Amino acid sequence: MTPLTHITENVFKLKKTDQIIGGYLYDKFDESIARIDALLVDSQSYHSLYMIIKLGGFLQVRGKAVVLPVEVCEVKDLGKVKTEWRKESMLGAPSPTNITCMTTLEEELIRDYYALPLQRPSKNQGE
């Protein structure tokens, strides 16, 4: 597997539909879950693989960083992404020790939690 690159800005290398940093994630009931803080992308193709959101934080208390596979989300509008998952369910998802350097085991645990194949989808899939 190629390494992942952590990006925090909508850089030109991203496809237009992947330029969602700063947008918001909504659940199936159209309730806001969180702001999309960053993406983890394939370091060679810049194909988006994971969104990073923070849940449960308030004022000075840091929330839990959640890595959400893009396969469980759908871009609806510019800055609006929807998922079938509820915020409460995402709080139980495993989180990597270091969000910018996720291990293969951590990635497999996250993919398993969301009932996805353990291997990342191929670059050509879904394009």
Secondary structure, 3 states (H helix, E strand, C coil): CCCEEEECCCCCCCCHHHCCCCCEEECCCCCEEEEEEEEEEECCCCCEEEEEEEECCECCECCEEEEEEHHHEEEEECCEEEECCCHHHHCCCCCCCCCCCCCHHHHHHHHHHCCCCCCCCCCCCCC
